[in-house]
Amino acid sequence: MIVVNTETIPGKMIVELKGLVQGNTVRAKHFGRDLAASFKNLVGGELKGYTELLVEARREAVARMIAQAEELQANAIVNVRFATSSITAGAAELYAYGTAVVVVDCLTEVPNAIMVPPPISDSNSLSDSAPVSDATPNEGSMNGQ
């Protein structure tokens, strides 16, 4: 399963949109971690107990999101985002969501597929140059007098 936070995957073409997939988990503070964190607040530094808690929560939310995408028979999730919210004092939700899609290698032939080139974004693009006109000047125009 390919999981990215971008809208596209380099070298891949999206051929089917499966829909929104999500995963979440709610975690509560652990008394031991909370006690250690309160001591750490006195001297400063990283609260490793909470860092580990968030890493575990993120992994679980992503795993649940991937499981939902697999149920939809997707092989990739694009535009992945994370959100957190406080549920109660001492408990928080970590929510992961994205769009489940089916992708193929760009070199793979796909029947009835329409390739859409990415937008031109460099400074040499046509949109930055002067307009091109195929009209011929009028002999009776003010410039032609």
C-alpha positions, 0 to 999 in steps of 0.5 A: 500500500502506497501512503502519501500526503500529496495529491499524486504519486510520481511515476503512477497514474490514478485510474480509479477513485475509491473514496475517503478512508479514515482511521482513528484512536483515542488514547488516555494518559497513563499515570506513570507517564503523567508522573514522569512528565510532571517531573520533566516539566520541572527541569525541561526537555522532551516528554518521551512518554508522551512522544511514544504515546503519540507515535503509537496512536499515529501508527494505529490510526494509519493501520486502521486507515490502510485496512479500510482502503484494502477493504475497498481494494485500493492500492494507494492512499493519497492526500493523507492528513492527521488531526487531533482533538481533545475528548476529555481531560486526559484523553485525546483522539488522533484521526488519520484520513485520505483518499483511497485510489487505484494507481498503475505505473505510468508506462502501463497501458490503460484502456480508455484512460486519458492522460492529463499532463501536470500544470506547467509551473516553471518560469518558461511556461507559455502562460508567462509569455506574451499572447500569441495571435494568428491574426494579420494586421489590417491595412486600414488600422491606425498602425498601418497608415 
